[in-house]
Amino acid sequence: MEKDIRVEELFEFIKARHQIYVAKQAGQPKPWTDDKILQTYRFCNVYRELDTVTQWITKNWREPHAKDPHLWFAMTVARFINLPETLAEIGYPTPTGKANLSKWKQNFLSAIRIRQAAGELVYNSAYIVSTNGRKMLKHEYLLEQVFNPLWDYADVVEGDIAVPRNTLANIHEVLCGFQGLGSFMAAQVIADLKHSQLKKAPDWWTWAASGPGSRRGLNRVLHRDKDTPWRELAWLENLQILHERISGMVTAEEIPQLDAQNLQNCLCEFDKYERVRLGEGRPRSLYPGAS
């Protein structure tokens, strides 16, 4: 990684986005930034743990069930739905026996059908969940093609999670082996488990899985064409070098350190920002950040 890469520009974006969160939490009036792009479009928080949905999941599912060996399963359900109102109605998955699992399945289907019949939102649009070409209703696909097979192999997944100091990379690889759990969704589950049952993973700070946005974002930082392809290992190696470079800047600003998964997300958001700045496109979600 060359010295003249755009680390400072990336960090200025990270700092500006986090300052919006700090100002908003402090009750300061709009605008929380002079940056017109950040005023106009919605960008994710720098730290995933600060997101509204993550805070709900943490308070209602993750922390109360921190010692539940099936927490990984619950986090998978949580991230495929990703909407607190729906999650509250379907309830925390407690498949500790066939009877309980059957009851939860019934409640899952019932709650979603009721919300749909009432014209209420069921899923958070932040994550795109498809049926992978199957002509099924999305909630039936999730239950039959994703959640049921996952539960059938619960012992395998839980055995891997229980291995002392197992890595995030290894657990991610295990999860990616299941239908519907591609690299992105598996990484979302990992991002929850690392704050609960995988706190001692040796790659806690340094591992992340790339996505289309973060691959483009890293290309931009490295002065490469944004669509230059990456091999995953090379992407991760460059991300880790960038992580080392930017950590000192974070420390100097006295804001919380970034782990690699948060930095990966910041690269994705930086790519969105650059698309607007360069006239290449616009994010789909607007943000009422102006005064």
Backbone as CSV, one residue per row, in Angstrom:
resi,resn,N_x,N_y,N_z,CA_x,CA_y,CA_z,C_x,C_y,C_z
1,MET,0.843,-1.191,0.000,0.000,0.000,0.000,0.884,1.248,0.000
2,GLU,0.646,2.128,-0.980,1.482,3.307,-1.134,1.180,4.354,-0.066
3,LYS,2.158,5.267,0.137,2.012,6.291,1.164,1.000,7.367,0.782
4,ASP,0.850,7.649,-0.499,0.007,8.765,-0.919,-1.439,8.350,-1.171
5,ILE,-1.875,7.326,-0.510,-3.264,6.933,-0.638,-4.151,7.914,0.113
6,ARG,-5.459,7.816,-0.080,-6.395,8.818,0.426,-6.852,8.510,1.859
7,VAL,-5.918,8.230,2.743,-6.273,7.916,4.127,-6.897,9.136,4.806
8,GLU,-6.299,10.297,4.587,-6.793,11.509,5.248,-8.211,11.835,4.808
9,GLU,-8.492,11.681,3.517,-9.840,11.965,3.016,-10.851,11.000,3.608
10,LEU,-10.491,9.729,3.662,-11.378,8.748,4.268,-11.618,9.083,5.727
11,PHE,-10.559,9.427,6.439,-10.714,9.732,7.860,-11.561,10.980,8.079
12,GLU,-11.417,11.992,7.245,-12.235,13.196,7.369,-13.706,12.868,7.185
13,PHE,-14.000,11.950,6.276,-15.386,11.497,6.101,-15.872,10.786,7.359
14,ILE,-15.041,9.871,7.893,-15.408,9.131,9.107,-15.655,10.090,10.260
15,LYS,-14.754,11.049,10.440,-14.882,12.002,11.539,-16.134,12.857,11.388
16,ALA,-16.394,13.327,10.179,-17.565,14.178,9.947,-18.861,13.414,10.190
17,ARG,-18.885,12.154,9.744,-20.117,11.364,9.957,-20.343,11.096,11.438
18,HIS,-19.283,10.804,12.182,-19.455,10.533,13.610,-19.819,11.796,14.374
19,GLN,-19.316,12.938,13.949,-19.661,14.191,14.612,-21.143,14.504,14.482
20,ILE,-21.761,14.071,13.395,-23.211,14.228,13.240,-23.932,13.454,14.333
21,TYR,-23.502,12.216,14.558,-24.109,11.396,15.618,-23.944,12.056,16.979
22,VAL,-22.737,12.533,17.280,-22.461,13.142,18.579,-23.317,14.390,18.781
23,ALA,-23.395,15.240,17.761,-24.176,16.476,17.865,-25.659,16.183,18.030
24,LYS,-26.146,15.208,17.300,-27.566,14.840,17.393,-27.891,14.294,18.773
25,GLN,-27.008,13.428,19.306,-27.228,12.853,20.632,-27.184,13.925,21.717
26,ALA,-26.403,14.975,21.489,-26.282,16.052,22.473,-27.460,17.021,22.408
27,GLY,-28.370,16.800,21.454,-29.536,17.656,21.346,-29.281,18.973,20.644
28,GLN,-28.157,19.053,19.915,-27.854,20.287,19.213,-28.796,20.455,18.016
29,PRO,-29.097,21.692,17.632,-30.005,21.923,16.510,-29.339,21.616,15.167
30,LYS,-30.147,21.318,14.165,-29.641,21.156,12.811,-29.148,22.508,12.293
31,PRO,-28.228,22.494,11.330,-27.587,21.307,10.739,-26.444,20.816,11.612
32,TRP,-26.236,19.531,11.624,-25.164,18.962,12.445,-23.842,18.916,11.696
33,THR,-23.856,19.341,10.434,-22.644,19.390,9.622,-22.830,20.443,8.537
34,ASP,-21.712,20.994,8.078,-21.748,21.928,6.952,-21.667,21.202,5.611
35,ASP,-21.418,19.906,5.654,-21.265,19.113,4.438,-22.649,18.870,3.819
36,LYS,-22.869,19.409,2.628,-24.182,19.315,1.991,-24.564,17.882,1.632
37,ILE,-23.581,17.064,1.297,-23.880,15.672,0.963,-24.345,14.927,2.210
38,LEU,-23.642,15.109,3.331,-24.031,14.450,4.577,-25.351,15.005,5.102
39,GLN,-25.665,16.252,4.790,-26.948,16.829,5.177,-28.110,16.215,4.399
40,THR,-27.833,15.792,3.188,-28.895,15.444,2.251,-29.206,13.954,2.179
41,TYR,-28.182,13.122,2.341,-28.366,11.683,2.145,-28.073,10.914,3.427
42,ARG,-28.693,9.750,3.529,-28.541,8.930,4.723,-27.299,8.052,4.611
43,PHE,-26.446,8.159,5.613,-25.242,7.316,5.697,-25.258,6.587,7.035
44,CYS,-24.806,5.341,7.037,-24.780,4.556,8.268,-23.837,5.182,9.287
45,ASN,-24.095,4.900,10.565,-23.181,5.317,11.613,-21.802,4.706,11.390
46,VAL,-20.791,5.386,11.870,-19.425,4.863,11.788,-19.318,3.555,12.569
47,TYR,-19.993,3.494,13.700,-19.936,2.317,14.570,-21.286,1.596,14.519
48,ARG,-21.261,0.376,14.045,-22.501,-0.400,13.876,-23.285,-0.518,15.169
49,GLU,-22.586,-0.576,16.304,-23.261,-0.736,17.588,-24.144,0.460,17.938
50,LEU,-23.983,1.577,17.249,-24.787,2.769,17.503,-26.058,2.811,16.669
51,ASP,-26.175,1.925,15.681,-27.366,1.920,14.839,-28.605,1.566,15.654
52,THR,-29.722,2.150,15.305,-30.972,1.962,16.040,-31.376,0.494,16.114
53,VAL,-31.320,-0.204,14.983,-31.730,-1.615,14.965,-30.790,-2.456,15.819
54,THR,-29.485,-2.214,15.695,-28.516,-2.969,16.494,-28.738,-2.732,17.981
55,GLN,-29.035,-1.503,18.363,-29.278,-1.218,19.775,-30.521,-1.942,20.278
56,TRP,-31.544,-2.031,19.446,-32.750,-2.783,19.854,-32.424,-4.265,20.008
57,ILE,-31.741,-4.825,19.023,-31.380,-6.252,19.080,-30.506,-6.533,20.296
58,THR,-29.574,-5.645,20.572,-28.683,-5.818,21.721,-29.466,-5.828,23.024
59,LYS,-30.330,-4.866,23.193,-31.080,-4.719,24.445,-32.100,-5.831,24.648
60,ASN,-32.760,-6.247,23.586,-33.885,-7.169,23.724,-33.557,-8.635,23.447
61,TRP,-32.538,-8.895,22.646,-32.220,-10.276,22.309,-30.796,-10.660,22.711
62,ARG,-29.821,-9.829,22.321,-28.427,-10.253,22.462,-27.956,-10.299,23.905
63,GLU,-28.180,-9.225,24.654,-27.702,-9.192,26.034,-28.502,-10.109,26.973
64,PRO,-29.842,-10.135,26.892,-30.579,-11.035,27.786,-30.277,-12.512,27.554
65,HIS,-29.815,-12.860,26.347,-29.572,-14.268,26.008,-28.097,-14.522,25.680
66,ALA,-27.227,-13.746,26.305,-25.801,-13.820,25.987,-25.213,-15.211,26.200
67,LYS,-25.760,-15.980,27.124,-25.227,-17.315,27.408,-25.989,-18.431,26.693
68,ASP,-26.954,-18.057,25.903,-27.737,-19.045,25.162,-26.879,-19.624,24.036
69,PRO,-26.652,-20.929,24.000,-25.836,-21.511,22.921,-26.467,-21.333,21.545
70,HIS,-27.778,-21.037,21.520,-28.463,-20.848,20.252,-28.506,-19.377,19.817
71,LEU,-27.732,-18.532,20.475,-27.764,-17.110,20.152,-27.437,-16.856,18.678
72,TRP,-26.520,-17.619,18.114,-26.153,-17.457,16.704,-27.383,-17.605,15.805
73,PHE,-28.267,-18.554,16.177,-29.488,-18.783,15.403,-30.409,-17.575,15.514
74,ALA,-30.549,-17.058,16.731,-31.390,-15.877,16.952,-30.854,-14.672,16.194
75,MET,-29.529,-14.512,16.172,-28.953,-13.381,15.453,-29.155,-13.517,13.948
76,THR,-29.178,-14.745,13.459,-29.459,-14.963,12.039,-30.882,-14.532,11.717
77,VAL,-31.826,-14.952,12.540,-33.223,-14.533,12.364,-33.313,-13.009,12.440
78,ALA,-32.659,-12.445,13.454,-32.729,-10.994,13.672,-32.250,-10.222,12.453
79,ARG,-31.169,-10.650,11.833,-30.610,-9.880,10.727,-31.343,-10.102,9.408
80,PHE,-31.970,-11.249,9.233,-32.773,-11.416,8.022,-34.039,-10.566,8.080
81,ILE,-34.599,-10.381,9.269,-35.779,-9.524,9.431,-35.338,-8.072,9.607
82,ASN,-34.486,-7.830,10.588,-33.819,-6.539,10.793,-34.782,-5.375,11.058
83,LEU,-35.967,-5.685,11.551,-36.945,-4.645,11.873,-37.474,-4.896,13.285
84,PRO,-37.197,-3.997,14.229,-37.583,-4.231,15.628,-39.059,-4.545,15.827
85,GLU,-39.946,-3.874,15.112,-41.377,-4.106,15.296,-41.751,-5.554,14.968
86,THR,-41.200,-6.086,13.889,-41.473,-7.479,13.525,-40.810,-8.428,14.508
87,LEU,-39.572,-8.143,14.883,-38.858,-9.007,15.820,-39.580,-9.083,17.163
88,ALA,-40.140,-7.967,17.601,-40.869,-7.959,18.873,-42.092,-8.868,18.796
89,GLU,-42.723,-8.938,17.639,-43.939,-9.738,17.501,-43.644,-11.224,17.308
90,ILE,-42.556,-11.549,16.596,-42.267,-12.982,16.423,-41.621,-13.560,17.671
91,GLY,-40.977,-12.720,18.482,-40.370,-13.173,19.727,-39.020,-13.831,19.534
92,TYR,-38.235,-13.832,20.594,-36.902,-14.453,20.557,-37.033,-15.947,20.273
93,PRO,-36.275,-16.460,19.290,-36.344,-17.897,18.981,-35.778,-18.731,20.127
94,THR,-36.572,-19.628,20.650,-36.113,-20.493,21.750,-36.313,-21.956,21.371
95,PRO,-35.624,-22.419,20.329,-35.837,-23.793,19.883,-35.038,-24.804,20.699
96,THR,-35.335,-24.874,21.992,-34.596,-25.811,22.839,-35.169,-27.220,22.767
97,GLY,-36.267,-27.377,22.096,-36.869,-28.691,21.917,-37.823,-28.641,20.743
98,LYS,-38.262,-29.779,20.247,-39.118,-29.806,19.069,-40.426,-29.047,19.294
99,ALA,-40.993,-29.173,20.475,-42.259,-28.503,20.756,-42.091,-26.987,20.734
100,ASN,-41.041,-26.507,21.390,-40.800,-25.067,21.412,-40.504,-24.524,20.018
101,LEU,-39.728,-25.269,19.245,-39.382,-24.829,17.903,-40.631,-24.765,17.036
102,SER,-41.477,-25.752,17.149,-42.714,-25.772,16.379,-43.602,-24.589,16.740
103,LYS,-43.684,-24.281,18.022,-44.497,-23.152,18.471,-43.938,-21.847,17.944
104,TRP,-42.615,-21.701,17.961,-42.007,-20.463,17.473,-42.234,-20.315,15.973
105,LYS,-42.138,-21.405,15.219,-42.384,-21.351,13.780,-43.793,-20.839,13.492
106,GLN,-44.753,-21.349,14.239,-46.137,-20.919,14.049,-46.283,-19.429,14.347
107,ASN,-45.631,-18.995,15.410,-45.701,-17.584,15.783,-45.003,-16.704,14.741
108,PHE,-43.902,-17.198,14.203,-43.165,-16.484,13.166,-44.060,-16.221,11.953
109,LEU,-44.691,-17.281,11.456,-45.547,-17.141,10.282,-46.768,-16.285,10.577
110,SER,-47.367,-16.497,11.729,-48.565,-15.750,12.095,-48.286,-14.253,12.209
111,ALA,-47.212,-13.897,12.898,-46.886,-12.488,13.109,-46.636,-11.774,11.782
112,ILE,-45.937,-12.441,10.877,-45.643,-11.808,9.592,-46.899,-11.679,8.745
113,ARG,-47.731,-12.707,8.738,-48.970,-12.635,7.955,-49.884,-11.526,8.468
114,ILE,-49.956,-11.357,9.781,-50.788,-10.304,10.367,-50.256,-8.924,9.973
115,ARG,-48.957,-8.743,10.044,-48.378,-7.454,9.671,-48.604,-7.168,8.185
116,GLN,-48.441,-8.184,7.354,-48.658,-7.979,5.927,-50.113,-7.647,5.629
117,ALA,-51.035,-8.345,6.281,-52.459,-8.095,6.062,-52.848,-6.675,6.488
118,ALA,-52.158,-6.165,7.497,-52.438,-4.810,7.987,-51.694,-3.747,7.189
119,GLY,-50.915,-4.190,6.181,-50.157,-3.246,5.370,-48.949,-2.669,6.083
120,GLU,-48.470,-3.375,7.105,-47.329,-2.881,7.871,-46.020,-3.437,7.318
121,LEU,-44.967,-2.692,7.533,-43.641,-3.109,7.089,-43.212,-4.359,7.850
122,VAL,-42.596,-5.291,7.146,-42.145,-6.551,7.765,-40.628,-6.604,7.875
123,TYR,-39.938,-6.146,6.834,-38.485,-6.225,6.781,-37.888,-4.822,6.698
124,ASN,-36.676,-4.696,7.189,-35.913,-3.456,7.023,-35.261,-3.491,5.648
125,SER,-35.439,-2.450,4.869,-34.917,-2.438,3.502,-33.401,-2.257,3.427
126,ALA,-32.733,-2.080,4.580,-31.283,-1.895,4.564,-30.576,-3.120,3.993
127,TYR,-31.122,-4.316,4.240,-30.554,-5.543,3.702,-31.519,-6.113,2.675
128,ILE,-31.003,-6.431,1.514,-31.845,-7.014,0.461,-31.859,-8.525,0.626
129,VAL,-33.040,-9.062,0.939,-33.199,-10.506,1.136,-34.094,-11.039,0.031
130,SER,-33.575,-11.964,-0.760,-34.349,-12.541,-1.853,-34.639,-14.010,-1.571
131,THR,-35.460,-14.611,-2.428,-35.754,-16.044,-2.315,-34.832,-16.855,-3.218
132,ASN,-33.807,-16.212,-3.755,-32.822,-16.886,-4.615,-33.478,-17.655,-5.759
133,GLY,-34.441,-17.001,-6.403,-35.078,-17.583,-7.575,-36.220,-18.524,-7.290
134,ARG,-36.469,-18.841,-6.033,-37.567,-19.755,-5.700,-38.886,-18.995,-5.674
135,LYS,-39.920,-19.574,-6.273,-41.231,-18.929,-6.310,-41.983,-19.213,-5.014
136,MET,-41.564,-18.493,-3.974,-42.137,-18.662,-2.642,-42.294,-17.293,-2.008
137,LEU,-43.191,-17.195,-1.042,-43.260,-15.990,-0.238,-41.972,-15.891,0.573
138,LYS,-41.494,-14.670,0.784,-40.197,-14.490,1.419,-40.148,-15.118,2.809
139,HIS,-41.203,-14.932,3.621,-41.163,-15.470,4.983,-41.197,-16.993,4.985
140,GLU,-41.893,-17.591,4.005,-41.914,-19.056,3.921,-40.560,-19.580,3.451
141,TYR,-39.930,-18.842,2.530,-38.582,-19.219,2.089,-37.604,-19.176,3.261
142,LEU,-37.657,-18.090,4.039,-36.742,-17.971,5.169,-36.914,-19.118,6.144
143,LEU,-38.141,-19.442,6.452,-38.389,-20.494,7.436,-37.979,-21.867,6.899
144,GLU,-38.407,-22.189,5.683,-38.204,-23.534,5.147,-36.807,-23.767,4.572
145,GLN,-36.260,-22.744,3.916,-35.002,-22.930,3.193,-33.770,-22.415,3.933
146,VAL,-33.985,-21.534,4.911,-32.844,-20.964,5.632,-32.840,-21.397,7.096
147,PHE,-33.881,-21.057,7.844,-33.878,-21.308,9.286,-33.955,-22.796,9.635
148,ASN,-34.814,-23.551,8.961,-34.911,-24.983,9.267,-33.598,-25.735,9.031
149,PRO,-32.944,-25.578,7.858,-31.658,-26.254,7.658,-30.591,-25.810,8.657
150,LEU,-30.596,-24.523,9.010,-29.646,-24.047,10.011,-29.842,-24.786,11.322
151,TRP,-31.092,-24.907,11.733,-31.355,-25.555,13.014,-31.006,-27.034,12.988
152,ASP,-31.171,-27.677,11.819,-30.831,-29.092,11.703,-29.343,-29.337,11.982
153,TYR,-28.513,-28.324,11.732,-27.069,-28.452,11.957,-26.591,-27.581,13.114
154,ALA,-27.502,-27.314,14.048,-27.167,-26.446,15.180,-25.962,-26.956,15.964
155,ASP,-25.887,-28.264,16.171,-24.779,-28.823,16.954,-23.427,-28.522,16.314
156,VAL,-23.378,-28.548,14.985,-22.129,-28.286,14.277,-21.701,-26.833,14.492
157,VAL,-22.633,-25.901,14.274,-22.316,-24.483,14.416,-21.924,-24.163,15.854
158,GLU,-22.709,-24.666,16.794,-22.433,-24.369,18.206,-21.135,-24.988,18.670
159,GLY,-20.784,-26.128,18.097,-19.497,-26.729,18.430,-18.341,-25.857,17.982
160,ASP,-18.468,-25.258,16.806,-17.407,-24.374,16.314,-17.325,-23.100,17.136
161,ILE,-18.456,-22.530,17.509,-18.460,-21.304,18.303,-17.844,-21.551,19.677
162,ALA,-18.043,-22.741,20.197,-17.553,-23.066,21.538,-16.054,-23.361,21.579
163,VAL,-15.422,-23.552,20.418,-13.979,-23.817,20.401,-13.246,-22.597,20.957
164,PRO,-12.424,-22.790,22.002,-11.712,-21.638,22.594,-10.882,-20.889,21.561
165,ARG,-11.059,-19.577,21.528,-10.295,-18.682,20.660,-10.410,-19.046,19.182
166,ASN,-11.549,-19.591,18.797,-11.769,-19.802,17.372,-11.867,-18.437,16.696
167,THR,-11.566,-18.377,15.418,-11.510,-17.081,14.739,-12.853,-16.705,14.127
168,LEU,-13.054,-15.403,13.945,-14.237,-14.923,13.244,-14.243,-15.466,11.816
169,ALA,-13.079,-15.542,11.206,-12.974,-16.037,9.836,-13.475,-17.471,9.732
170,ASN,-13.125,-18.306,10.712,-13.569,-19.705,10.679,-15.080,-19.821,10.838
171,ILE,-15.648,-19.069,11.778,-17.100,-19.125,11.992,-17.831,-18.589,10.764
172,HIS,-17.289,-17.557,10.159,-17.876,-17.001,8.939,-17.910,-18.053,7.837
173,GLU,-16.828,-18.791,7.688,-16.767,-19.835,6.668,-17.814,-20.915,6.918
174,VAL,-18.011,-21.276,8.178,-19.028,-22.272,8.522,-20.418,-21.767,8.137
175,LEU,-20.738,-20.537,8.512,-22.055,-19.984,8.228,-22.308,-19.835,6.733
176,CYS,-21.259,-19.521,5.988,-21.406,-19.347,4.542,-21.753,-20.659,3.839
177,GLY,-21.605,-21.756,4.523,-21.922,-23.043,3.922,-23.405,-23.352,3.884
178,PHE,-24.238,-22.485,4.455,-25.678,-22.738,4.514,-26.435,-21.922,3.470
179,GLN,-27.537,-22.499,3.014,-28.410,-21.848,2.056,-28.853,-20.471,2.567
180,GLY,-28.730,-19.468,1.704,-29.201,-18.134,2.050,-28.199,-17.282,2.807
181,LEU,-27.210,-17.914,3.420,-26.231,-17.167,4.208,-24.975,-16.940,3.375
182,GLY,-25.041,-15.968,2.495,-23.865,-15.592,1.744,-22.889,-14.853,2.636
183,SER,-21.813,-14.387,2.044,-20.765,-13.739,2.820,-21.285,-12.529,3.588
184,PHE,-22.141,-11.719,2.948,-22.623,-10.503,3.600,-23.457,-10.808,4.840
185,MET,-24.473,-11.676,4.702,-25.348,-11.956,5.831,-24.608,-12.712,6.930
186,ALA,-23.721,-13.617,6.547,-22.925,-14.324,7.553,-22.074,-13.334,8.346
187,ALA,-21.535,-12.324,7.670,-20.721,-11.315,8.358,-21.561,-10.477,9.314
188,GLN,-22.835,-10.260,8.984,-23.716,-9.522,9.897,-23.933,-10.310,11.183
189,VAL,-24.099,-11.601,11.064,-24.248,-12.453,12.250,-22.971,-12.424,13.082
190,ILE,-21.823,-12.511,12.420,-20.531,-12.442,13.108,-20.399,-11.124,13.863
191,ALA,-20.832,-10.029,13.236,-20.717,-8.708,13.860,-21.509,-8.621,15.157
192,ASP,-22.571,-9.403,15.292,-23.313,-9.465,16.551,-22.638,-10.396,17.552
193,LEU,-22.231,-11.561,17.084,-21.644,-12.546,17.990,-20.313,-12.072,18.573
194,LYS,-19.569,-11.232,17.846,-18.267,-10.784,18.347,-18.412,-9.898,19.583
195,HIS,-19.607,-9.355,19.788,-19.858,-8.546,20.981,-20.511,-9.365,22.089
196,SER,-20.553,-10.674,21.877,-21.173,-11.531,22.886,-20.340,-12.789,23.118
197,GLN,-20.505,-13.780,22.285,-19.863,-15.072,22.505,-18.522,-15.241,21.801
198,LEU,-18.126,-14.286,20.980,-16.846,-14.375,20.265,-15.917,-13.223,20.626
199,LYS,-16.031,-12.729,21.851,-15.213,-11.593,22.283,-13.727,-11.917,22.317
200,LYS,-13.368,-13.204,22.456,-11.964,-13.580,22.566,-11.363,-14.063,21.246
201,ALA,-12.077,-13.873,20.159,-11.545,-14.283,18.855,-10.257,-13.527,18.563
202,PRO,-9.192,-14.212,18.182,-7.908,-13.542,17.958,-7.934,-12.530,16.820
203,ASP,-8.879,-12.671,15.897,-8.965,-11.720,14.783,-10.127,-10.741,14.976
204,TRP,-10.507,-10.500,16.243,-11.641,-9.627,16.570,-11.484,-8.250,15.921
205,TRP,-10.283,-7.675,15.983,-10.044,-6.328,15.464,-9.708,-6.313,13.979
206,THR,-9.234,-7.427,13.444,-8.581,-7.393,12.136,-9.333,-8.083,11.008
207,TRP,-10.398,-8.840,11.320,-11.085,-9.577,10.248,-12.326,-8.840,9.775
208,ALA,-12.570,-8.940,8.485,-13.812,-8.456,7.888,-14.000,-9.177,6.563
209,ALA,-15.238,-9.218,6.101,-15.542,-9.759,4.774,-15.908,-8.587,3.866
210,SER,-15.421,-8.609,2.651,-15.695,-7.509,1.738,-17.107,-7.605,1.175
211,GLY,-17.606,-6.459,0.737,-18.850,-6.384,-0.014,-18.603,-5.513,-1.222
212,PRO,-19.544,-5.429,-2.149,-19.323,-4.619,-3.363,-18.939,-3.177,-3.052
213,GLY,-19.624,-2.563,-2.064,-19.340,-1.173,-1.715,-17.964,-0.986,-1.115
214,SER,-17.570,-1.899,-0.229,-16.258,-1.744,0.413,-15.120,-2.088,-0.537
215,ARG,-15.387,-2.922,-1.531,-14.354,-3.168,-2.553,-14.156,-1.907,-3.402
216,ARG,-15.274,-1.273,-3.776,-15.144,-0.016,-4.523,-14.503,1.059,-3.655
217,GLY,-14.908,1.127,-2.391,-14.365,2.134,-1.498,-12.872,2.005,-1.314
218,LEU,-12.382,0.779,-1.148,-10.942,0.584,-0.991,-10.212,0.920,-2.285
219,ASN,-10.823,0.605,-3.411,-10.222,1.006,-4.685,-10.057,2.517,-4.759
220,ARG,-11.067,3.243,-4.335,-11.001,4.712,-4.385,-9.868,5.218,-3.482
221,VAL,-9.760,4.644,-2.293,-8.709,5.066,-1.369,-7.325,4.795,-1.954
222,LEU,-7.207,3.732,-2.713,-5.911,3.338,-3.282,-5.653,3.940,-4.656
223,HIS,-6.521,4.882,-5.098,-6.360,5.513,-6.404,-6.469,4.507,-7.538
224,ARG,-7.296,3.493,-7.356,-7.546,2.533,-8.430,-8.921,2.816,-9.028
225,ASP,-9.144,2.345,-10.245,-10.490,2.428,-10.796,-11.451,1.741,-9.837
226,LYS,-12.575,2.357,-9.587,-13.471,1.870,-8.533,-13.955,0.444,-8.773
227,ASP,-14.008,0.004,-10.015,-14.530,-1.325,-10.334,-13.431,-2.373,-10.544
228,THR,-12.210,-2.053,-10.172,-11.129,-3.033,-10.266,-11.446,-4.230,-9.376
229,PRO,-11.404,-5.448,-9.906,-11.758,-6.623,-9.087,-10.714,-6.916,-8.013
230,TRP,-11.169,-7.572,-6.964,-10.307,-7.963,-5.849,-10.387,-9.469,-5.633
231,ARG,-9.283,-10.043,-5.242,-9.322,-11.351,-4.595,-9.499,-11.091,-3.112
232,GLU,-10.313,-11.904,-2.459,-10.681,-11.613,-1.073,-9.476,-11.486,-0.148
233,LEU,-8.500,-12.358,-0.285,-7.330,-12.306,0.579,-6.565,-11.001,0.374
234,ALA,-6.394,-10.579,-0.875,-5.679,-9.330,-1.157,-6.452,-8.136,-0.607
235,TRP,-7.775,-8.177,-0.759,-8.606,-7.089,-0.203,-8.413,-6.995,1.313
236,LEU,-8.466,-8.139,1.999,-8.337,-8.142,3.448,-6.950,-7.667,3.880
237,GLU,-5.918,-8.084,3.178,-4.556,-7.644,3.519,-4.426,-6.126,3.405
238,ASN,-4.990,-5.547,2.355,-4.943,-4.095,2.184,-5.826,-3.382,3.194
239,LEU,-6.955,-3.986,3.533,-7.813,-3.403,4.568,-7.072,-3.352,5.897
240,GLN,-6.350,-4.402,6.227,-5.631,-4.452,7.500,-4.502,-3.421,7.545
241,ILE,-3.840,-3.178,6.421,-2.817,-2.128,6.367,-3.463,-0.765,6.547
242,LEU,-4.595,-0.556,5.878,-5.335,0.698,6.038,-5.787,0.870,7.477
243,HIS,-6.206,-0.216,8.100,-6.651,-0.191,9.495,-5.527,0.297,10.400
244,GLU,-4.325,-0.188,10.167,-3.181,0.260,10.965,-2.896,1.737,10.735
245,ARG,-2.997,2.177,9.482,-2.704,3.564,9.145,-3.706,4.522,9.794
246,ILE,-4.948,4.126,9.823,-6.002,5.039,10.275,-6.193,5.003,11.787
247,SER,-5.700,3.967,12.445,-5.894,3.833,13.898,-5.273,4.995,14.663
248,GLY,-4.100,5.467,14.221,-3.462,6.597,14.895,-4.285,7.866,14.781
249,MET,-4.916,8.074,13.650,-5.771,9.249,13.461,-6.984,9.191,14.383
250,VAL,-7.547,7.998,14.517,-8.698,7.816,15.400,-8.309,8.125,16.840
251,THR,-7.166,7.614,17.262,-6.681,7.863,18.624,-6.468,9.350,18.867
252,ALA,-5.887,10.040,17.888,-5.604,11.470,18.036,-6.872,12.291,18.188
253,GLU,-7.948,11.840,17.587,-9.226,12.557,17.675,-10.028,12.153,18.910
254,GLU,-9.513,11.182,19.666,-10.170,10.714,20.883,-11.591,10.217,20.618
255,ILE,-11.740,9.485,19.523,-12.998,8.793,19.255,-12.717,7.297,19.331
256,PRO,-13.751,6.478,19.533,-13.515,5.038,19.705,-12.773,4.422,18.526
257,GLN,-11.937,3.444,18.830,-11.203,2.762,17.778,-12.163,2.008,16.853
258,LEU,-11.760,1.881,15.618,-12.519,1.136,14.618,-11.991,-0.281,14.532
259,ASP,-12.875,-1.266,14.564,-12.426,-2.602,14.206,-12.548,-2.737,12.688
260,ALA,-12.035,-3.820,12.141,-11.982,-3.964,10.687,-13.375,-4.027,10.070
261,GLN,-14.335,-4.604,10.781,-15.681,-4.668,10.219,-16.307,-3.280,10.116
262,ASN,-16.087,-2.431,11.113,-16.591,-1.068,11.016,-15.864,-0.291,9.915
263,LEU,-14.564,-0.522,9.770,-13.821,0.144,8.714,-14.320,-0.314,7.346
264,GLN,-14.635,-1.583,7.224,-15.205,-2.105,5.989,-16.492,-1.369,5.651
265,ASN,-17.338,-1.164,6.655,-18.593,-0.463,6.429,-18.348,1.004,6.052
266,CYS,-17.360,1.629,6.695,-17.028,3.017,6.369,-16.567,3.149,4.922
267,LEU,-15.846,2.153,4.417,-15.437,2.174,3.016,-16.643,2.115,2.090
268,CYS,-17.628,1.339,2.475,-18.862,1.255,1.688,-19.569,2.607,1.671
269,GLU,-19.653,3.247,2.838,-20.308,4.555,2.925,-19.489,5.631,2.206
270,PHE,-18.161,5.515,2.267,-17.292,6.447,1.555,-17.516,6.334,0.051
271,ASP,-17.716,5.119,-0.426,-18.021,4.915,-1.841,-19.321,5.623,-2.209
272,LYS,-20.342,5.528,-1.364,-21.604,6.238,-1.599,-21.368,7.747,-1.665
273,TYR,-20.577,8.253,-0.715,-20.278,9.682,-0.660,-19.582,10.136,-1.946
274,GLU,-18.594,9.365,-2.376,-17.840,9.728,-3.570,-18.708,9.668,-4.825
275,ARG,-19.655,8.743,-4.882,-20.558,8.688,-6.033,-21.317,9.999,-6.187
276,VAL,-21.780,10.544,-5.069,-22.495,11.821,-5.116,-21.536,12.950,-5.490
277,ARG,-20.400,12.997,-4.811,-19.442,14.089,-5.025,-18.974,14.146,-6.472
278,LEU,-18.801,12.992,-7.084,-18.274,12.920,-8.451,-19.376,12.877,-9.513
279,GLY,-20.637,12.958,-9.078,-21.749,12.933,-10.027,-21.983,11.586,-10.662
280,GLU,-21.616,10.509,-9.966,-21.771,9.157,-10.513,-23.103,8.525,-10.143
281,GLY,-23.837,9.124,-9.229,-25.094,8.553,-8.780,-25.459,9.106,-7.421
282,ARG,-26.592,8.664,-6.901,-27.066,9.144,-5.604,-27.560,7.980,-4.760
283,PRO,-27.357,8.033,-3.436,-27.934,7.029,-2.545,-29.452,7.060,-2.631
284,ARG,-30.099,5.939,-2.348,-31.557,5.882,-2.482,-32.291,6.570,-1.344
285,SER,-31.626,6.737,-0.183,-32.316,7.274,0.981,-31.874,8.701,1.278
286,LEU,-32.845,9.590,1.381,-32.558,10.969,1.749,-32.497,11.096,3.270
287,TYR,-31.897,12.182,3.731,-31.747,12.436,5.171,-32.089,13.892,5.460
288,PRO,-32.984,14.138,6.403,-33.375,15.525,6.724,-32.370,16.201,7.642
289,GLY,-31.153,16.403,7.148,-30.090,16.925,8.007,-29.863,18.420,7.911
290,ALA,-30.598,19.089,7.007,-30.441,20.543,6.890,-31.255,21.244,7.955
291,SER,-30.960,22.517,8.178,-31.700,23.272,9.205,-33.103,23.578,8.709
